[in-house]
Amino acid sequence: MTRNCTSRRLLQVGALFLIGHGIMGLLKPRWHSLPWNRGPQLLKAATDELADYPRTARAVYLAEAALGIMLAAQQDPER
């Protein structure tokens, strides 16, 4: 019972993060990408690309928000 509740909460938090992060990126892709330019070289390269190409960034952020919405829609509060 507790494990099921914990996993549901983690899925809910994940969906919330994906939706919020995706919408923030849709609104201001360059502004939202640049603060994430920290850490491993692969992450820096990805955030540089997103900051330099706002149309591509918006597509990525839209997909991220859609994934979060799909994840949230699959949750069943009755279980």
Residue pairs with C-beta under 8 A, 6 or more apart in sequence:
4 79
8 75
8 79
11 71
11 75
12 72
12 75
14 68
14 71
15 68
15 69
15 71
15 72
15 75
16 68
16 72
17 68
18 64
18 65
18 67
18 68
18 71
19 65
19 68
19 69
19 72
20 68
21 32
21 61
21 64
21 65
21 68
22 61
22 62
22 63
22 64
22 65
22 66
22 67
22 68
23 61
23 65
24 32
24 61
25 32
25 33
25 50
25 57
25 58
25 60
25 61
25 64
26 58
26 61
26 62
26 65
29 50
29 51
29 54
29 57
29 58
29 61
30 50
30 51
30 54
30 57
32 61
33 47
33 50
33 51
33 57
34 47
34 51
36 43
36 47
37 43
37 44
37 47
37 48
37 51
38 44
49 56
50 56
50 57
50 60
51 57
